[in-house]
Amino acid sequence: MRICFTSDQANGLDSVMSYHFGHCPYFVLVDVEGNRVVNVESIPNPFADEHNAGDLPSFMHSKGVNVIITGGMGPKAQQYFADYGITPVIGAYGKIRDVLEEYLKSKVEVVKPVERHVSPQHSEPKSKEEGEVERLKKEVTALREQIADLKSLLKSLEEKLG
């Protein structure tokens, strides 16, 4: 089975999950036989900046992906993946190593996405606002890394306590 994880980093299993599959900078492809990892590959997302609906599911299909695990994905994208026979799993966060273990033990909590509607009057942000958006994106990425580290620490402590 080949599992694709959305990622903010190209650090294989030590990468932090990215919240949204479409704009993540990297994908981490993990080949699993039974519960054993046989191969890990980090690849850049060729569609991170711009893509059409269906581009990423088609790309994942060409890579032999069976399951895609991510933080968030809209219902339309989920349907595209399903059309290719790829199972979307959403609501995941933390380090890929931990999420993989949870998935293989059927402990990943799947959260259904909420459809977001964009107003037709939506206007482009002003340059000052764009700068603030970029700053907030960087802050969110740093917070995801901290959350992933804390989740790993919690897991380690739980194992020690039995």
Secondary structure, 3 states (H helix, E strand, C coil): CEEEEEECCCCHHHCEECCECCCCCEEEEEEEECCEEEEEEEEECCCCCCCCCCHHHHHHHHCCCCEEECCECCHHHHHHHHHCCCEEECCCCCEHHHHHHHHHCCCCCCCCCCCCCCCCCCCCCCHHHHHHHHHHHHHHHHHHHHHHHHHHHHHHHHHHHC
